[in-house]
């Protein structure tokens, strides 16, 4: 198994979940901007084994980590929605 930042998968899942409730651009560029912004606000959780990945995912579900993830993703969605890095066609 290659070295993996398990926060990427967690952020992908949280973005998908939270964006269901949002009326904003969900193009690939905006999604990548949101993901990058959220990941930059959180500590990386690198693992090199499957067991390490599972342990890290469980740890991320603990209360404070969950709150931090929700705040980071919410902030990223709000920021990118207000100022997308592409032209908005109306």
C-alpha positions, 0 to 999 in steps of 0.5 A, a space after each residue: 500500500 502506498 502512503 496515503 493521507 486518509 483526510 482526503 477520503 474523509 473530506 471527499 465524503 464530507 463534501 459530498 454529504 454537505 453539498 447536497 444541502 447547498 445551492 452552489 457551483 459543483 463543477 470539478 474546479 470548485 470541488 477541487 478548490 473546496 477540497 484543497 481549502 478544507 485539507 489545508 485547514 486540517 492536519 494530514 493523517 498519513 498511513 502506510 498500511 490498511 490497518 493504519 488507514 482504518 485506525 486513522 478513520 476511526 480516530 477522525 470520527 472522534 468528537 473534536 476531529 468531527 467538529 474540526 472537519 465540519 468547520 473546515 468543509 463549511 468554511 471551504 464551501 462558503 468561501 469558494 461559493 462566494 468567490 469561485 475561481 472561474 467565471 459564473 455564467 448567468 
